[in-house]
């Protein structure tokens, strides 16, 4: 999982939705960051949002699985 530079750290990012840095992150890397215990990737999600946040992520992973066949 690649962390994109942010405006707060001197980059020119303005959350344009066309970020080449974030485009380098695939669904598999995101899933590993969320699932693998002891991985280098940390994702912090408020417990109150966790169940709701997993819904679209699981939809994306399911969709990607259908593309792979």
C-alpha positions as CSV (number, residue, x, y, z in Angstrom):
1,X,0.0,0.0,0.0
2,X,1.5,3.3,-1.1
3,X,0.9,6.4,1.0
4,X,0.3,9.5,-1.2
5,X,1.9,12.8,-0.3
6,X,-0.5,15.3,1.1
7,X,-0.8,19.1,1.0
8,X,0.1,19.2,4.7
9,X,3.5,17.7,3.9
10,X,4.4,20.2,1.1
11,X,2.8,18.4,-1.8
12,X,0.3,19.9,-4.2
13,X,-2.5,17.4,-3.5
14,X,-5.9,18.9,-3.3
15,X,-8.0,15.7,-3.3
16,X,-8.8,16.0,-7.0
17,X,-10.0,12.3,-7.4
18,X,-7.4,11.8,-10.1
19,X,-4.4,11.0,-7.9
20,X,-1.7,9.0,-9.6
21,X,-0.3,8.0,-6.2
22,X,-3.5,6.5,-5.0
23,X,-4.1,4.9,-8.3
24,X,-1.0,2.8,-7.6
25,X,-2.9,1.0,-4.7
26,X,-4.8,-2.0,-5.8
27,X,-7.7,-3.7,-4.1
28,X,-5.5,-6.6,-3.1
29,X,-3.0,-4.3,-1.2
30,X,-5.9,-2.6,0.5
31,X,-7.4,-6.0,1.6
32,X,-4.0,-7.1,2.9
33,X,-3.6,-3.9,4.9
34,X,-6.9,-4.6,6.5
35,X,-6.6,-8.3,7.0
36,X,-3.0,-9.3,7.6
37,X,-2.1,-9.1,11.3
38,X,1.4,-7.6,11.7
39,X,1.5,-6.1,8.2
40,X,3.4,-2.9,7.6
41,X,0.2,-1.1,6.8
42,X,-2.0,0.5,9.4
43,X,-5.5,1.7,8.7
44,X,-7.3,3.4,11.5
45,X,-11.1,3.4,11.3
46,X,-13.4,4.5,14.1
47,X,-15.2,1.5,15.6
48,X,-18.5,3.2,15.0
49,X,-17.8,3.4,11.2
50,X,-16.1,0.0,10.8
51,X,-19.2,-2.1,9.8
52,X,-20.4,0.6,7.4
53,X,-16.9,1.1,6.0
54,X,-16.5,-2.6,5.2
55,X,-19.6,-2.6,3.0
56,X,-18.2,-0.8,0.0
57,X,-14.8,-2.4,0.4
58,X,-16.3,-5.8,0.3
59,X,-18.4,-4.8,-2.8
60,X,-15.2,-3.7,-4.6
61,X,-13.4,-6.9,-3.7
62,X,-16.3,-9.0,-4.8
63,X,-16.5,-7.1,-8.1
64,X,-12.8,-7.5,-8.7
65,X,-13.1,-11.3,-8.1
66,X,-15.8,-11.5,-10.8
67,X,-13.4,-9.9,-13.2
68,X,-10.7,-12.4,-12.5
69,X,-13.1,-15.2,-13.2
